[in-house]
Amino acid sequence: MAKLTTLADAFHDELQDMYSAEKQLTKAIPKMAKKASCEKLTKAFEDHLEQTKTHVQRVEKAFEDTGKPAKAKKCEAMAGLITEAESMMAEDADPEVMDAILIALAQKVEHYEIATYGTLCTWAEQLGYRNAKQQLGANMDEEEKADKHLTKLSKAANAAAKA
């Protein structure tokens, strides 16, 4: 484990963590899409998978400002969220209830990503990493839009699950 003595060290460490998180999601999202029964939810997951692939590329571009190569450090938080999702997807649930659960699980992931990208953007600005701030800010904007879209989908999913 490297010693973190500067904000630049902390930024690079957190960027490695986020790189891992996005890569983990590229494997997890297809499982969630497959488990969804609502066509709109499946499409939302499929669309977000494509965005997530772009997020990985943007994080790679953000590394350029650090002068260090893109390298992932296992994101334990994302691993935990994915483990929780896998456990919940293994439950015997009615399809409508599973859709509501999937949305809740996805929003937990979105909120984690929004919080992390927000921190990274703040640090990038402080450090003068203009390209990194732009790349990571674009990711954060898309995560916020995905969260809002999931909220809209949850209204119908929750109503169906309640019945």
PyMOL commands that set and color helices and strands:
alter all, ss='L'
color gray80, all
select helices_A, chain A and resi 7-35+39-66+76-89+95-127+130-162
alter helices_A, ss='H'
color red, helices_A
deselect
rebuild
show_as cartoon
